[in-house]
Amino acid sequence: MKTGDDLTTARKTCIAKYSVTGERIAEYRTRVFRETDPETPLYVTCVFEELGLWVDGGFVTDSYMTQLGREDDRDKVTGCYDTTGGEPQIKGFRTFMCLLEKKLLPEGY
């Protein structure tokens, strides 16, 4: 199980790795994520990777379900996997956006 501290560390790692600006971070805090921003899909997928939720270009369902703590939502979660994006970071971003829109993110994510 990952903690809030793990999430904070993952975010900091990915912010540094992709030189995410303060302006963009402020947008993320208000749940504004744009696929057209060059660093946003990279950042989102990086956070998933740092948390062990995205491995080899794919989402790790079992780890996510453990973190989410709501096994009844497994079908909804698997329904969020993006299979249309070509690049792994676009797939990761679109998966994240679906989870966000369906309110399937763990508390504090």
Rosetta blueprint (number, residue, H / E / L):
1 M L
2 K L
3 T L
4 G H
5 D H
6 D H
7 L H
8 T H
9 T H
10 A H
11 R H
12 K H
13 T H
14 C H
15 I H
16 A H
17 K H
18 Y L
19 S L
20 V L
21 T L
22 G H
23 E H
24 R H
25 I H
26 A H
27 E H
28 Y H
29 R H
30 T L
31 R L
32 V L
33 F L
34 R L
35 E L
36 T L
37 D L
38 P L
39 E L
40 T H
41 P H
42 L H
43 Y H
44 V H
45 T H
46 C H
47 V H
48 F H
49 E H
50 E H
51 L L
52 G L
53 L L
54 W E
55 V E
56 D L
57 G L
58 G E
59 F E
60 V L
61 T H
62 D H
63 S H
64 Y H
65 M H
66 T H
67 Q H
68 L H
69 G L
70 R L
71 E H
72 D H
73 D H
74 R H
75 D H
76 K H
77 V H
78 T H
79 G L
80 C L
81 Y L
82 D L
83 T L
84 T L
85 G L
86 G L
87 E L
88 P H
89 Q H
90 I H
91 K H
92 G H
93 F H
94 R H
95 T H
96 F H
97 M H
98 C H
99 L H
100 L H
101 E H
102 K L
103 K L
104 L L
105 L L
106 P L
107 E L
108 G L
109 Y L
